[in-house]
Amino acid sequence: MSLNQMIREKRKELGLTQEQVADHLGVSIPAVSKWESGSTCPDLTLLPALARLLNTDPNTLLCFEEEPSPQEINRFCMEFSRLLKEKEGALDIEAGCRFLKQKIQEYPRCLQLIHTSALMLQGALIMSVLSQEERKPYEELILSWYRRVLDSEDESLRTRSAYMLASQYLQQEQYDEAQEMIDLLPESNPLDGRVIQAHLYLRKKDQLPKALELLEKKLLTQVMEINSLMSLMVKIHQADGNPGQAKAVADIAGKAAMLLGLGEYFTYISPLDIALEKKDREESIRLLKILLDAASRLWELKDCPLYDQIAVSFTSGTAPASRILPPLLVSLRESPEYAFLREDPEFQTLLNQYEALFPCRL
């Protein structure tokens, strides 16, 4: 937005006339009119008083805080990823965080940037090997960014931030805060344009690979969501004292994961949850061996015909070991659910074996 547009819009927002602005600043009405038409600009010495009158600041008035374009935000994401690259075997979270905070200081009113920054930093934390104590300041920063986005006029942005806040509050056992965020969420998601877009590509005939790629990405997202839902159902059945029903759902979840191309890692998550709940040492260690082995290997989407178009981008040579295994090992070391295993020699040997793949502190 240009200076003249900013003056005109701010003046109208406050219900001021050009005459009132002129009287307040000691200038003529034609002078204010020329400012708003863009033919002239206010004298530099008038800017502080003009900004105060319009209930803003000189930086905003001069459009120094103009929001970045989507292309610029994408470039910020790429720079964040570059700064985050592994340093001595671990992600450099602090360098990435400093960069995001700097960009938010430059564009404090760009809620899309703030939301994107929160998502990126949260994703980096998930993949990091930081201890639970070391994560806390970053987690608080992420929560503060999501809370700022709740003021957005963009309903989609508000909804996504409320969802992330609800998830974070739930993990931190802040149940009242989680419920407050859940109450802000719509009961159903908006229609997904990818399906109708795929129909259009099908009619055109020359865009069939694009149609498949759209649907494969949507399918993979929904398959992972279904797997997550069934894992949660298993935990609820366990908590409700229905071990038989929990096992039945876990068996279905495992078969579905294999059939729909999620591989061994996702196949054995629910059975492990059951073994941990029962504090079954032998079964827990057996399943952990399978999960750790799966986490250390490449997730081969190309082995499943459901993901033919997107297989290349998901199997470009970056093994899950660099992403999934380090945080999993930190969880094995610190999470309470594994406490009953930590004195077991076989469990310790298993941990040491895989920690040797990542010489950084875990």
C-alpha positions as CSV (number, residue, x, y, z in Angstrom):
1,M,0.0,0.0,0.0
2,S,1.4,3.4,-0.9
3,L,1.8,6.4,1.4
4,N,-1.2,8.3,-0.1
5,Q,-3.4,5.2,0.2
6,M,-2.4,4.7,3.8
7,I,-3.2,8.3,4.7
8,R,-6.6,8.1,3.0
9,E,-7.6,4.8,4.5
10,K,-6.4,5.6,8.0
11,R,-8.2,9.0,7.9
12,K,-11.5,7.3,6.8
13,E,-11.1,4.5,9.4
14,L,-11.1,7.2,12.1
15,G,-13.9,9.2,10.6
16,L,-11.8,12.3,10.0
17,T,-12.4,14.8,7.3
18,Q,-9.6,16.3,5.2
19,E,-10.4,19.6,6.9
20,Q,-9.9,18.2,10.4
21,V,-6.5,16.7,9.3
22,A,-5.5,20.0,7.9
23,D,-6.5,22.0,11.0
24,H,-4.7,19.6,13.3
25,L,-1.4,19.8,11.3
26,G,-1.7,23.5,10.4
27,V,-1.7,23.0,6.6
28,S,-4.3,23.7,3.9
29,I,-7.1,21.4,2.9
30,P,-5.7,21.2,-0.7
31,A,-2.4,20.1,0.7
32,V,-4.1,17.1,2.4
33,S,-6.0,16.4,-0.8
34,K,-2.7,16.3,-2.7
35,W,-1.2,13.9,-0.2
36,E,-4.1,11.5,-0.7
37,S,-4.0,11.8,-4.4
38,G,-0.3,11.0,-4.5
39,S,0.7,14.2,-6.3
40,T,2.7,15.4,-3.3
41,C,3.9,14.0,0.0
42,P,3.8,15.4,3.5
43,D,6.8,17.3,4.8
44,L,9.2,15.0,6.7
45,T,8.7,17.1,9.9
46,L,5.0,16.5,9.8
47,L,5.2,12.7,9.7
48,P,5.3,12.1,13.5
49,A,2.3,14.3,14.2
50,L,0.4,12.9,11.2
51,A,1.1,9.3,12.4
52,R,-0.2,10.1,15.9
53,L,-3.3,11.7,14.5
54,L,-4.0,8.7,12.4
55,N,-3.4,6.4,15.3
56,T,-0.4,4.6,13.8
57,D,3.4,5.0,13.6
58,P,5.7,6.5,11.0
59,N,7.0,3.1,9.9
60,T,3.5,1.9,9.1
61,L,2.5,5.2,7.5
62,L,5.5,5.0,5.2
63,C,4.7,1.3,4.5
64,F,8.0,0.1,5.9
65,E,6.1,-2.8,7.4
66,E,4.4,-3.9,4.2
67,E,3.5,-7.6,4.4
68,P,5.8,-9.9,2.4
69,S,4.5,-11.7,-0.6
70,P,3.9,-15.5,-0.7
71,Q,7.0,-15.8,-2.8
72,E,9.0,-14.0,-0.1
73,I,7.6,-16.2,2.6
74,N,8.6,-19.2,0.6
75,R,12.2,-17.8,0.3
76,F,12.2,-17.3,4.1
77,C,11.2,-21.0,4.5
78,M,14.1,-22.1,2.3
79,E,16.5,-19.9,4.2
80,F,15.2,-21.3,7.5
81,S,15.9,-24.9,6.2
82,R,19.4,-23.9,5.1
83,L,20.2,-22.4,8.6
84,L,18.7,-25.5,10.2
85,K,21.0,-27.9,8.5
86,E,22.7,-30.3,10.7
87,K,25.6,-29.0,12.9
88,E,27.8,-31.6,14.4
89,G,25.1,-34.3,13.9
90,A,22.2,-32.2,15.2
91,L,19.8,-29.7,13.8
92,D,20.8,-26.1,14.6
93,I,17.5,-25.0,16.1
94,E,18.9,-21.8,17.6
95,A,20.1,-20.5,14.3
96,G,16.8,-21.2,12.6
97,C,14.9,-19.6,15.5
98,R,16.9,-16.4,15.4
99,F,16.2,-16.0,11.7
100,L,12.4,-16.5,12.2
101,K,12.3,-14.0,15.1
102,Q,14.1,-11.5,13.0
103,K,11.6,-11.8,10.1
104,I,8.7,-11.5,12.5
105,Q,10.2,-8.3,13.9
106,E,10.5,-7.0,10.4
107,Y,6.9,-7.9,9.5
108,P,5.0,-8.0,12.9
109,R,1.6,-7.6,11.3
110,C,2.0,-10.5,8.8
111,L,0.0,-13.3,10.5
112,Q,0.6,-15.7,7.6
113,L,4.4,-15.4,8.2
114,I,3.9,-15.8,12.0
115,H,1.8,-19.0,11.5
116,T,4.3,-20.4,9.0
117,S,7.2,-19.6,11.3
118,A,5.4,-21.5,14.2
119,L,4.8,-24.5,11.9
120,M,8.4,-24.6,10.7
121,L,9.9,-24.3,14.2
122,Q,7.5,-26.9,15.6
123,G,8.5,-29.3,12.8
124,A,12.1,-28.7,13.5
125,L,11.6,-29.4,17.2
126,I,9.9,-32.7,16.4
127,M,12.9,-33.8,14.4
128,S,15.5,-32.5,16.9
129,V,17.3,-34.4,19.6
130,L,16.8,-31.7,22.2
131,S,15.8,-32.8,25.7
132,Q,12.3,-32.0,27.0
133,E,13.8,-29.3,29.2
134,E,15.7,-27.7,26.2
135,R,12.5,-27.7,24.2
136,K,10.5,-25.6,26.6
137,P,11.6,-22.1,25.6
138,Y,11.0,-22.9,21.9
139,E,7.6,-24.5,22.7
140,E,6.6,-21.3,24.6
141,L,7.6,-19.2,21.6
142,I,5.7,-21.4,19.2
143,L,2.5,-21.1,21.4
144,S,2.9,-17.3,21.6
145,W,3.1,-17.1,17.8
146,Y,0.0,-19.3,17.3
147,R,-1.9,-17.2,19.9
148,R,-1.1,-14.1,17.9
149,V,-2.6,-15.6,14.8
150,L,-6.0,-16.1,16.6
151,D,-6.6,-12.4,15.9
152,S,-6.4,-13.0,12.1
153,E,-9.4,-12.0,10.0
154,D,-8.6,-15.1,7.8
155,E,-10.9,-17.9,9.2
156,S,-8.7,-20.6,7.7
157,L,-5.6,-19.2,9.5
158,R,-7.4,-18.8,12.8
159,T,-8.7,-22.4,12.6
160,R,-5.3,-23.9,11.9
161,S,-3.7,-22.0,14.7
162,A,-6.5,-23.0,17.1
163,Y,-6.0,-26.6,16.1
164,M,-2.3,-26.5,16.7
165,L,-2.8,-24.7,20.1
166,A,-5.3,-27.3,21.2
167,S,-2.8,-30.1,20.3
168,Q,0.0,-28.4,22.2
169,Y,-2.1,-27.6,25.3
170,L,-3.3,-31.2,25.4
171,Q,0.3,-32.5,25.3
172,Q,1.1,-30.1,28.2
173,E,-2.0,-31.3,30.1
174,Q,-3.4,-27.8,30.1
175,Y,-6.9,-29.1,29.6
176,D,-9.0,-26.0,30.1
177,E,-6.9,-24.1,27.5
178,A,-7.1,-27.1,25.1
179,Q,-10.9,-27.1,25.4
180,E,-11.1,-23.3,24.8
181,M,-9.2,-23.9,21.5
182,I,-11.3,-26.9,20.5
183,D,-14.5,-24.8,20.9
184,L,-13.1,-22.5,18.2
185,L,-12.8,-25.3,15.7
186,P,-15.5,-26.0,13.0
187,E,-17.2,-29.4,13.1
188,S,-16.2,-30.2,9.5
189,N,-13.5,-29.2,7.2
190,P,-14.1,-27.1,4.1
191,L,-14.4,-28.9,0.8
192,D,-11.1,-29.9,-0.7
193,G,-10.7,-28.5,-4.2
194,R,-8.2,-31.3,-5.2
195,V,-10.9,-33.8,-6.1
196,I,-12.8,-31.5,-8.4
197,Q,-9.5,-30.4,-9.9
198,A,-8.6,-34.0,-10.6
199,H,-11.9,-34.4,-12.4
200,L,-11.1,-31.4,-14.5
201,Y,-7.7,-32.8,-15.4
202,L,-9.3,-36.1,-16.3
203,R,-11.7,-34.3,-18.8
204,K,-8.7,-32.5,-20.4
205,K,-6.9,-35.8,-20.9
206,D,-3.5,-34.1,-21.2
207,Q,-3.1,-33.5,-17.5
208,L,-3.6,-37.1,-16.2
209,P,-0.3,-37.3,-14.3
210,K,-1.2,-34.1,-12.5
211,A,-4.6,-35.6,-11.6
212,L,-3.0,-38.7,-10.2
213,E,-0.4,-36.6,-8.2
214,L,-3.2,-34.5,-6.6
215,L,-5.2,-37.6,-5.6
216,E,-2.1,-39.5,-4.4
217,K,-1.1,-36.7,-2.1
218,K,-4.7,-36.4,-0.7
219,L,-4.9,-40.2,-0.2
220,L,-1.6,-40.3,1.6
221,T,-2.7,-37.5,3.9
222,Q,-6.0,-39.2,4.7
223,V,-4.4,-42.7,5.1
224,M,-2.0,-41.2,7.7
225,E,-4.9,-39.5,9.4
226,I,-6.9,-42.8,9.5
227,N,-3.9,-44.5,11.0
228,S,-3.6,-41.8,13.7
229,L,-7.4,-42.1,14.4
230,M,-7.2,-45.9,14.9
231,S,-4.1,-45.5,17.1
232,L,-6.1,-43.1,19.3
233,M,-9.1,-45.5,19.4
234,V,-6.7,-48.2,20.6
235,K,-5.6,-46.0,23.5
236,I,-9.2,-45.1,24.4
237,H,-10.2,-48.8,24.5
238,Q,-7.2,-49.5,26.7
239,A,-8.1,-46.7,29.0
240,D,-11.7,-47.9,29.1
241,G,-10.7,-51.4,30.2
242,N,-11.4,-53.1,26.9
243,P,-8.1,-54.9,26.0
244,G,-9.8,-57.2,23.6
245,Q,-11.3,-54.4,21.6
246,A,-8.0,-52.5,21.7
247,K,-6.2,-55.5,20.2
248,A,-8.9,-55.9,17.5
249,V,-8.6,-52.3,16.4
250,A,-4.8,-52.5,16.5
251,D,-4.8,-55.5,14.3
252,I,-7.0,-53.7,11.7
253,A,-4.8,-50.6,11.9
254,G,-1.7,-52.7,11.2
255,K,-3.2,-54.5,8.3
256,A,-4.5,-51.2,6.8
257,A,-1.1,-49.6,7.2
258,M,0.6,-52.3,5.3
259,L,-2.1,-52.5,2.6
260,L,-2.2,-48.8,2.1
261,G,1.6,-48.4,1.9
262,L,2.6,-46.9,5.2
263,G,5.1,-49.6,5.9
264,E,6.3,-51.4,9.1
265,Y,6.9,-48.3,11.2
266,F,3.2,-47.3,11.2
267,T,2.1,-50.9,11.2
268,Y,3.5,-51.6,14.7
269,I,2.8,-48.4,16.5
270,S,-0.6,-49.5,18.0
271,P,0.7,-53.0,19.0
272,L,3.6,-51.3,20.8
273,D,1.1,-49.0,22.6
274,I,-0.7,-52.1,23.9
275,A,2.5,-53.8,25.0
276,L,3.6,-50.6,26.8
277,E,0.3,-50.3,28.6
278,K,0.5,-53.9,29.8
279,K,4.2,-53.3,30.7
280,D,5.0,-56.4,28.7
281,R,8.8,-56.2,28.6
282,E,9.4,-59.0,26.1
283,E,6.8,-57.9,23.6
284,S,7.7,-54.2,24.0
285,I,11.3,-54.9,23.2
286,R,10.4,-57.2,20.3
287,L,8.2,-54.5,18.7
288,L,10.8,-51.8,19.4
289,K,13.4,-53.7,17.4
290,I,11.0,-53.7,14.5
291,L,10.2,-50.0,14.8
292,L,13.8,-48.9,15.2
293,D,14.8,-51.0,12.2
294,A,12.0,-49.5,10.1
295,A,12.9,-46.0,11.3
296,S,16.5,-46.4,10.2
297,R,15.5,-47.4,6.6
298,L,14.1,-45.5,3.6
299,W,10.4,-45.3,3.5
300,E,9.8,-46.8,0.0
301,L,6.6,-45.3,-1.3
302,K,7.5,-46.6,-4.7
303,D,6.8,-50.1,-3.5
304,C,3.1,-49.3,-3.3
305,P,1.2,-48.7,-6.6
306,L,-1.1,-46.2,-4.8
307,Y,1.7,-43.6,-4.8
308,D,3.2,-44.0,-8.3
309,Q,3.4,-40.3,-9.1
310,I,4.7,-39.0,-5.8
311,A,7.1,-41.8,-5.0
312,V,10.1,-40.1,-6.5
313,S,9.8,-36.9,-4.3
314,F,9.3,-39.1,-1.2
315,T,12.2,-41.4,-1.9
316,S,14.9,-39.0,-3.1
317,G,17.5,-40.6,-0.9
318,T,16.8,-39.0,2.4
319,A,16.2,-41.9,4.8
320,P,13.8,-41.5,7.7
321,A,16.8,-42.3,10.0
322,S,17.8,-38.6,9.7
323,R,14.3,-37.5,10.7
324,I,12.4,-40.1,12.7
325,L,15.1,-42.0,14.5
326,P,16.8,-39.2,16.6
327,P,13.5,-37.9,18.3
328,L,12.4,-41.5,18.8
329,L,15.6,-42.3,20.6
330,V,15.2,-39.2,22.8
331,S,11.6,-40.4,23.6
332,L,12.9,-43.8,24.6
333,R,15.4,-42.2,26.9
334,E,13.0,-39.7,28.5
335,S,9.3,-40.5,28.1
336,P,7.6,-42.0,31.2
337,E,5.9,-44.8,29.2
338,Y,9.3,-46.4,28.7
339,A,10.5,-46.1,32.3
340,F,9.8,-49.7,33.1
341,L,12.3,-50.8,30.4
342,R,15.2,-48.6,31.2
343,E,16.9,-51.0,33.7
344,D,16.6,-53.8,31.2
345,P,20.0,-54.8,29.7
346,E,18.5,-55.8,26.3
347,F,16.7,-52.4,26.1
348,Q,19.9,-50.5,26.9
349,T,21.8,-52.5,24.3
350,L,19.2,-51.7,21.7
351,L,19.4,-48.0,22.5
352,N,23.2,-48.0,22.3
353,Q,23.1,-49.8,19.0
354,Y,20.9,-47.2,17.3
355,E,22.4,-44.2,19.1
356,A,25.7,-45.2,17.6
357,L,24.2,-44.1,14.2
358,F,23.9,-40.5,15.6
359,P,27.1,-39.6,17.5
360,C,25.5,-36.3,18.7
361,R,24.2,-36.1,22.3
362,L,20.8,-37.8,22.6
